Amino acid sequence: MSSAATGTPTPDSAAPAPAGTTSTAPSARRIWTRVRGTALVVALVLIGGLVLATVRSADAHGALDPRSTEPHGSRAVAELLKQRGVTLTLATTLDEATTATNSGTTLLVTAPDLLTDAQRSTLRSTMENSTGRTVLLGAGSPSLGTLAPGVTGAPSTTVTNLSPACALPAATRAGSVDLGGERYEVAPGTTADSCYPSGGRPTLVRLPGTGTTDTVLLGSPDILHNARLDQQGNASLALQLLGSRPHLVWYLPSLYDASADASEDDTTGNFLALIPSGWLWGTLQLALAALLAAVWRGRRLGPLVTERLPVAVRASEATEGRARLYRKANARDRAASVLRTATRTRLAPLLGVPTRDAHSPELLLPALSARLPGTTADPKHLLFGPAPADDSALIRLADQLDALEREVRTS
């Protein structure tokens, strides 16, 4: 096959370089250079998250724990109660809390919303049978329906100094205290003492039961914190609510309690309840920042760059190599198509036909007939005909195309 048949080869036609002479794969050093900035940012975010989690964990450790002297612990009120002759039992499981509760007991539940439905039902039965007092701290909508029938939750508010605005003796003696948090709405017809209103809704509700039984809802546990106990009437209200019976069961609910229902829905809800809302927004912001960083650092297609070939290959060698491949594959149709395409591309400028129309028989053939009116060859068969039937016909087609091109160039 002649060199004119396939045209001048491009660099893509060059034979590959010998193995081991050139590598286009990025080296480990180049990869590290590209990713080290992103890796540093990820490392800083992870380290910062661990530090914040550690600090927050240390700060929240012992929250409302009567053994903790941390600002959010409750060691101070526990010691005051002991001085007043109140015995205290710390319970970390529901079984311990229900076993220790009796008629002369005040049961303090520090996080009722952490309890599952089954645990709330068990606790409700204990409350009804104990004839004692139950104090629920920060009870919200998940637990009110079971533990405090007739009371519903309202949008929460910040903890501020509030006045009693009720006739409950414990509240009138304590005066103003730091309350807020959960607010409540008492259903019409429900007997209750509603105190310390915030925005028109009480943050302390006492629900009397049968005999000496009653339930007290506190919208916020702040009055029990070591850091706030000595402010306003916090200590007075805390001692009156928790020291009205000779025995106090201090129940700290936990997700690790064996009595917790292992259903997926409750586990998911309890876990999400432990995550502060600020962390959810922070996670969303970090995800958005990661997306923007990926767009910023993503690979983009730039302009083509001319690179020197590692080995120079003669055009004749590339043409012969391609011809051998066509012959080995018996691809006479492909070879004939390449020959005709190259010929039409070279003839079009000579005949005054735009290169983009070189492969349109309606435009190329009339121009060729006008240029060679007396030619004996059939231009349509040569330039747009069927594939050759054998190798001899392919060689003959190549010769005829060469002859037609020479005739056009010399006419």
C-alpha positions as CSV (number, residue, x, y, z in Angstrom):
1,M,0.0,0.0,0.0
2,S,1.4,3.4,-0.9
3,S,2.2,6.1,1.6
4,A,-0.2,8.5,-0.1
5,A,-3.1,6.1,0.6
6,T,-3.2,6.8,4.3
7,G,-1.8,10.3,4.4
8,T,0.9,11.7,6.7
9,P,0.7,10.1,10.1
10,T,0.1,12.1,13.2
11,P,2.1,11.6,16.5
12,D,-0.7,9.3,17.6
13,S,0.4,6.9,14.8
14,A,3.9,6.6,16.3
15,A,4.9,3.2,17.8
16,P,5.0,3.1,21.6
17,A,8.3,3.6,23.3
18,P,10.2,0.6,24.6
19,A,9.1,-0.6,28.0
20,G,10.9,1.0,30.9
21,T,12.1,4.1,29.1
22,T,9.1,6.4,29.9
23,S,6.4,6.3,32.5
24,T,3.3,8.6,32.5
25,A,2.0,7.3,35.9
26,P,2.4,9.9,38.6
27,S,5.1,9.1,41.2
28,A,4.4,8.8,44.9
29,R,6.0,12.2,45.4
30,R,3.7,13.9,42.9
31,I,0.7,12.3,44.4
32,W,1.7,13.5,47.9
33,T,2.3,17.0,46.5
34,R,-1.2,17.1,45.1
35,V,-3.1,15.7,48.1
36,R,-1.0,17.1,51.0
37,G,-3.1,20.2,51.3
38,T,-6.4,18.3,51.4
39,A,-4.9,15.8,53.8
40,L,-3.8,18.6,56.1
41,V,-7.2,20.2,56.1
42,V,-8.9,16.8,56.9
43,A,-6.4,16.1,59.7
44,L,-7.0,19.5,61.2
45,V,-10.8,19.0,61.1
46,L,-10.5,15.6,62.7
47,I,-8.1,16.8,65.4
48,G,-10.3,19.8,66.1
49,G,-13.4,17.6,66.3
50,L,-11.6,15.2,68.7
51,V,-10.5,18.1,70.9
52,L,-13.9,19.7,71.0
53,A,-15.5,16.4,71.7
54,T,-13.1,15.7,74.5
55,V,-13.6,19.2,76.0
56,R,-17.4,18.9,75.7
57,S,-17.3,15.3,77.1
58,A,-15.2,16.5,80.1
59,D,-17.6,19.4,80.7
60,A,-20.7,17.2,80.5
61,H,-19.2,14.4,82.6
62,G,-21.1,14.1,85.8
63,A,-23.9,16.5,84.7
64,L,-26.6,16.3,87.4
65,D,-24.6,13.6,89.1
66,P,-24.9,14.0,92.9
67,R,-21.2,12.9,93.2
68,S,-19.9,15.5,90.8
69,T,-18.3,18.8,91.8
70,E,-18.3,20.1,88.3
71,P,-20.3,23.3,87.5
72,H,-23.0,21.1,86.0
73,G,-22.8,18.5,88.7
74,S,-25.2,18.3,91.7
75,R,-22.9,17.5,94.6
76,A,-23.9,20.7,96.5
77,V,-27.6,20.0,96.7
78,A,-27.0,16.3,97.5
79,E,-24.8,17.4,100.5
80,L,-27.5,19.9,101.7
81,L,-30.1,17.2,101.5
82,K,-28.0,14.8,103.6
83,Q,-27.5,17.5,106.2
84,R,-31.3,17.8,106.4
85,G,-31.6,14.0,107.1
86,V,-32.6,12.9,103.6
87,T,-31.0,9.6,102.6
88,L,-30.0,9.4,98.9
89,T,-29.8,6.4,96.6
90,L,-28.1,6.8,93.2
91,A,-29.7,4.7,90.5
92,T,-28.3,4.3,87.0
93,T,-30.8,1.7,85.8
94,L,-34.5,1.5,85.8
95,D,-34.5,-1.7,87.9
96,E,-32.5,0.0,90.6
97,A,-34.8,3.1,90.6
98,T,-38.0,1.1,90.8
99,T,-36.6,-1.2,93.5
100,A,-35.6,1.7,95.7
101,T,-38.9,3.6,95.3
102,N,-41.5,3.3,98.0
103,S,-44.2,5.4,99.8
104,G,-41.6,7.5,101.6
105,T,-39.5,8.2,98.5
106,T,-39.0,11.1,96.2
107,L,-38.0,9.8,92.8
108,L,-35.9,12.3,90.7
109,V,-35.6,11.4,87.0
110,T,-33.0,13.6,85.4
111,A,-33.6,12.8,81.7
112,P,-37.0,11.2,81.2
113,D,-36.9,11.8,77.4
114,L,-34.0,9.2,77.2
115,L,-36.3,6.4,78.3
116,T,-38.0,4.1,75.8
117,D,-41.7,3.6,75.6
118,A,-41.4,0.3,77.6
119,Q,-39.3,2.0,80.3
120,R,-41.8,4.9,80.6
121,S,-44.6,2.5,81.1
122,T,-42.7,0.7,83.8
123,L,-41.8,4.0,85.5
124,R,-45.5,5.1,85.3
125,S,-46.6,2.0,87.1
126,T,-44.0,2.6,89.8
127,M,-45.1,6.3,90.2
128,E,-48.7,5.2,90.7
129,N,-47.9,2.5,93.2
130,S,-45.3,4.4,95.3
131,T,-47.6,7.1,96.8
132,G,-44.5,9.3,96.8
133,R,-43.3,12.2,94.8
134,T,-41.8,12.1,91.3
135,V,-39.8,15.0,89.9
136,L,-39.1,15.0,86.1
137,L,-36.4,17.3,84.9
138,G,-36.8,18.8,81.4
139,A,-39.5,16.4,80.3
140,G,-40.6,17.0,76.7
141,S,-43.2,15.8,74.3
142,P,-41.7,12.2,74.0
143,S,-42.3,11.5,77.7
144,L,-45.2,13.7,78.8
145,G,-48.0,11.6,77.3
146,T,-47.0,8.6,79.5
147,L,-45.5,10.2,82.6
148,A,-47.7,13.3,82.9
149,P,-51.1,12.8,81.3
150,G,-53.0,16.0,80.8
151,V,-49.9,18.1,80.1
152,T,-48.4,18.8,76.7
153,G,-45.1,20.5,75.8
154,A,-44.8,24.0,74.3
155,P,-41.8,25.6,72.5
156,S,-38.8,25.9,74.9
157,T,-37.3,29.1,76.1
158,T,-34.0,30.3,77.7
159,V,-33.3,29.9,81.4
160,T,-33.9,33.3,83.1
161,N,-34.9,34.6,86.5
162,L,-38.7,34.0,86.9
163,S,-41.2,34.8,89.6
164,P,-43.5,32.1,91.1
165,A,-46.9,33.7,90.1
166,C,-48.7,30.8,91.8
167,A,-49.9,29.6,95.2
168,L,-47.7,26.5,95.6
169,P,-46.1,26.9,99.0
170,A,-42.7,25.7,97.9
171,A,-42.6,28.3,95.1
172,T,-43.9,31.2,97.2
173,R,-41.2,30.5,99.9
174,A,-38.4,30.2,97.4
175,G,-39.4,33.3,95.4
176,S,-37.7,34.0,92.1
177,V,-35.5,31.2,90.7
178,D,-33.6,30.4,87.5
179,L,-36.1,28.5,85.4
180,G,-37.1,28.2,81.8
181,G,-36.3,25.5,79.3
182,E,-39.3,23.3,78.6
183,R,-42.7,25.0,78.9
184,Y,-46.0,23.3,79.5
185,E,-49.7,23.5,78.7
186,V,-52.2,22.0,81.1
187,A,-55.3,20.6,79.5
188,P,-58.6,22.1,80.7
189,G,-60.1,20.2,83.6
190,T,-56.7,18.9,84.8
191,T,-55.9,19.8,88.5
192,A,-52.4,21.3,88.6
193,D,-50.3,24.0,90.2
194,S,-48.7,26.1,87.3
195,C,-45.8,28.2,88.4
196,Y,-42.9,30.3,87.0
197,P,-44.6,31.3,83.7
198,S,-42.4,32.3,80.8
199,G,-44.3,33.8,77.8
200,G,-47.6,32.9,79.5
201,R,-46.7,29.2,79.9
202,P,-45.5,27.6,83.2
203,T,-42.1,26.0,83.5
204,L,-43.0,24.3,86.8
205,V,-46.1,22.1,87.0
206,R,-47.2,20.0,90.0
207,L,-49.8,17.3,89.3
208,P,-51.4,16.0,92.5
209,G,-52.3,12.3,92.5
210,T,-54.0,9.9,94.8
211,G,-53.3,10.5,98.5
212,T,-49.7,11.9,98.9
213,T,-48.7,11.1,95.4
214,D,-47.7,13.9,93.1
215,T,-45.6,14.6,90.0
216,V,-43.5,17.7,89.6
217,L,-42.4,18.9,86.1
218,L,-39.4,21.2,86.0
219,G,-38.7,22.7,82.7
220,S,-34.9,23.1,83.3
221,P,-32.5,21.3,85.7
222,D,-30.4,24.5,86.2
223,I,-31.5,25.0,89.8
224,L,-29.8,21.7,90.8
225,H,-26.4,22.7,89.2
226,N,-23.5,23.5,91.5
227,A,-22.9,26.7,89.6
228,R,-26.4,28.0,90.2
229,L,-27.5,26.6,93.5
230,D,-26.5,29.7,95.5
231,Q,-28.3,32.1,93.2
232,Q,-31.8,33.6,93.8
233,G,-34.1,31.1,95.5
234,N,-32.7,28.0,93.6
235,A,-31.5,26.2,96.7
236,S,-34.7,26.8,98.6
237,L,-36.9,25.4,95.7
238,A,-34.6,22.4,95.1
239,L,-34.5,21.4,98.8
240,Q,-38.3,21.7,99.2
241,L,-39.0,19.7,96.1
242,L,-36.4,17.0,96.7
243,G,-36.5,16.9,100.5
244,S,-40.2,16.5,101.2
245,R,-39.7,12.8,101.8
246,P,-37.1,11.1,104.0
247,H,-35.6,9.2,101.1
248,L,-34.5,10.4,97.6
249,V,-33.8,8.1,94.7
250,W,-31.7,10.0,92.2
251,Y,-32.2,8.2,88.8
252,L,-29.7,9.0,86.0
253,P,-31.2,7.3,82.8
254,S,-28.7,5.9,80.4
255,L,-28.7,4.4,77.0
256,Y,-26.7,1.4,78.4
257,D,-29.5,0.3,80.6
258,A,-30.3,-3.3,79.9
259,S,-34.0,-2.6,80.3
260,A,-34.0,-0.2,77.3
261,D,-36.0,-1.3,74.3
262,A,-33.5,-2.3,71.6
263,S,-35.8,-1.3,68.8
264,E,-34.2,0.7,66.0
265,D,-36.6,3.6,66.2
266,D,-36.1,4.3,69.9
267,T,-32.3,3.8,69.6
268,T,-32.1,6.3,66.8
269,G,-34.3,8.8,68.6
270,N,-32.3,8.5,71.8
271,F,-29.0,8.9,70.0
272,L,-30.1,12.0,68.1
273,A,-31.4,13.4,71.4
274,L,-27.8,13.3,72.7
275,I,-26.5,15.4,69.8
276,P,-26.7,19.2,70.3
277,S,-28.3,21.1,67.5
278,G,-25.1,23.1,66.9
279,W,-23.2,20.0,66.0
280,L,-25.8,19.1,63.3
281,W,-25.4,22.6,61.7
282,G,-21.7,22.2,62.1
283,T,-21.7,18.9,60.2
284,L,-23.8,20.5,57.4
285,Q,-21.3,23.4,57.1
286,L,-18.3,21.0,57.0
287,A,-20.0,19.0,54.3
288,L,-20.6,22.2,52.2
289,A,-17.0,23.2,52.8
290,A,-15.7,19.8,51.7
291,L,-17.9,20.1,48.5
292,L,-16.5,23.6,47.7
293,A,-12.9,22.3,48.3
294,A,-13.5,19.4,46.0
295,V,-14.7,21.8,43.3
296,W,-11.8,24.1,43.9
297,R,-9.1,21.4,43.8
298,G,-10.8,19.2,41.2
299,R,-8.9,18.4,38.0
300,R,-9.9,20.5,35.0
301,L,-9.1,20.0,31.3
302,G,-6.6,22.7,30.3
303,P,-5.2,23.5,26.8
304,L,-3.4,20.9,24.8
305,V,0.3,20.7,25.5
306,T,2.8,19.6,22.7
307,E,5.2,17.0,24.0
308,R,8.2,15.6,22.3
309,L,7.9,11.9,21.4
310,P,10.4,9.7,23.2
311,V,11.2,8.0,19.8
312,A,11.1,9.4,16.3
313,V,9.2,7.2,13.9
314,R,9.5,7.6,10.1
315,A,6.2,8.2,8.2
316,S,6.9,5.3,5.9
317,E,7.3,2.9,8.8
318,A,4.0,4.0,10.4
319,T,2.2,3.6,7.0
320,E,3.7,0.2,6.4
321,G,2.8,-0.9,10.0
322,R,-0.8,0.2,9.5
323,A,-1.0,-1.6,6.2
324,R,0.3,-4.8,7.7
325,L,-2.3,-4.6,10.5
326,Y,-5.1,-4.1,7.9
327,R,-3.8,-7.0,5.9
328,K,-3.5,-9.3,8.9
329,A,-7.1,-8.5,9.9
330,N,-8.3,-8.9,6.3
331,A,-9.8,-5.4,6.6
332,R,-10.0,-4.5,2.9
333,D,-13.2,-2.4,3.5
334,R,-11.4,-0.3,6.2
335,A,-8.3,0.0,4.0
336,A,-10.3,1.1,1.0
337,S,-12.3,3.6,3.1
338,V,-9.0,5.1,4.4
339,L,-7.6,5.4,0.8
340,R,-10.7,7.0,-0.6
341,T,-11.1,9.4,2.4
342,A,-7.5,10.6,2.0
343,T,-7.8,11.0,-1.7
344,R,-11.1,13.0,-1.4
345,T,-9.5,15.2,1.2
346,R,-6.6,16.1,-1.1
347,L,-8.7,16.5,-4.2
348,A,-11.2,19.0,-2.7
349,P,-8.9,22.0,-2.5
350,L,-7.7,21.3,-6.0
351,L,-11.2,21.4,-7.3
352,G,-12.3,24.4,-5.4
353,V,-14.5,22.5,-3.0
354,P,-14.4,23.4,0.7
355,T,-12.7,20.7,2.8
356,R,-15.8,20.2,4.9
357,D,-17.7,19.2,1.7
358,A,-14.9,16.8,0.4
359,H,-17.0,13.7,1.3
360,S,-20.2,14.9,-0.2
361,P,-20.7,13.2,-3.6
362,E,-23.3,15.9,-4.7
363,L,-20.6,18.6,-4.4
364,L,-17.3,16.8,-5.2
365,L,-18.3,14.8,-8.2
366,P,-19.7,17.7,-10.3
367,A,-16.5,19.7,-9.7
368,L,-14.4,16.7,-10.7
369,S,-16.3,16.1,-13.9
370,A,-16.0,19.8,-14.8
371,R,-12.2,19.6,-14.2
372,L,-11.8,16.3,-16.1
373,P,-14.6,16.1,-18.7
374,G,-12.8,13.5,-20.9
375,T,-11.6,11.1,-18.2
376,T,-12.2,7.4,-18.8
377,A,-12.3,6.5,-15.1
378,D,-15.6,6.4,-13.2
379,P,-15.0,9.0,-10.4
380,K,-18.1,7.9,-8.5
381,H,-17.0,4.2,-8.4
382,L,-13.4,5.2,-7.4
383,L,-14.2,7.7,-4.7
384,F,-17.5,6.4,-3.3
385,G,-17.7,2.8,-4.5
386,P,-18.0,-0.5,-2.6
387,A,-15.2,-2.3,-0.8
388,P,-12.8,-4.4,-3.0
389,A,-13.5,-8.1,-3.2
390,D,-9.9,-9.2,-2.8
391,D,-6.3,-7.9,-2.3
392,S,-5.8,-7.5,-6.0
393,A,-8.8,-5.3,-6.3
394,L,-7.6,-3.2,-3.4
395,I,-4.1,-2.7,-5.0
396,R,-5.8,-1.8,-8.2
397,L,-8.0,0.7,-6.4
398,A,-5.0,2.3,-4.8
399,D,-3.3,2.7,-8.3
400,Q,-6.4,4.1,-9.8
401,L,-6.8,6.7,-7.0
402,D,-3.1,7.7,-7.4
403,A,-3.6,8.1,-11.2
404,L,-6.8,10.2,-10.7
405,E,-5.0,12.5,-8.3
406,R,-2.1,13.0,-10.7
407,E,-4.5,13.7,-13.5
408,V,-6.2,16.4,-11.5
409,R,-3.0,18.0,-10.4
410,T,-1.6,18.1,-14.0
411,S,-4.9,19.2,-15.7
